[in-house]
Amino acid sequence: MSMEKFGARLADLRKRAELTQAALAEKLGVSDRAISKWENAGGYPDITLLPQIADIFGVTTDYLLRGTPVKRQRFCMGWGDNKFKDAVNTKYLEKGWLVKEMEIAGDGEGGCSCALVLEKEDYYAQ
């Protein structure tokens, strides 16, 4: 684990959450100088703070320490119509999910059903 990478991940998470160093420090019960030190590769937080930091940002401690993504999958099933397509686009595809598998079956009367397996790698806890 590189101190620079840890600091960069922490700074990125803090900025995405729109927190100042002082605000994060208050949540953790440390000084804003401690946050600055961690973000600038001057040291690491106490190990007992890692779960709390992960919880604040909704990430895993593994991501904080190693930057390892979590692979997630979802299964969706519905009629192969525009309503289903729009729902999948809005809920998943627009948020970075990828279609891993797709099965389409006709009902013999002009309709069809669709089953999708979607996959996404991210760094956030489920």
CORKA-V891649 format. One line per field, one symbol per residue. phi: phi as a letter, one per 40 degrees, with the letter a starting at -180 (. if undefined). psi: psi as a letter, one per 30 degrees, with the letter a starting at -180 (. if undefined). burial: b if it has 16 or more other ideal C-beta (glycine too) atoms within 10 Angstrom, else e. A space follows every 10 residues. Layout:
phi = ???
psi = ???
burial = ???
This chain:
phi = .ccccccccc cccccccfbc ccccdcccgb cccccdcccb gcibcddccd cccdcdcgbc cccdcbgccb cbbbbbaacc bcccdcccdc cbccbgcbcc aabbbccgbg babbbbbbba babbcc
psi = kkeeeeeeee eeeeeefhkl eeeeeeefhl lfeeeeeefg hflllkfffe eeeeeefhll feeeefgklk kkkkkkklki leeeeeeeee eeefggkkje kkkkklgfgf lllkkkjkkk klgkk.
burial = eeeeebbebb bebbeeeebe beebbeebeb eeebbebbbe eeebbeeebe eebbebbebb eebbbeeeee eeeeebeeeb eeebeeebee ebeeeebeee eeeeeeeeee eeebebebeb eebeee
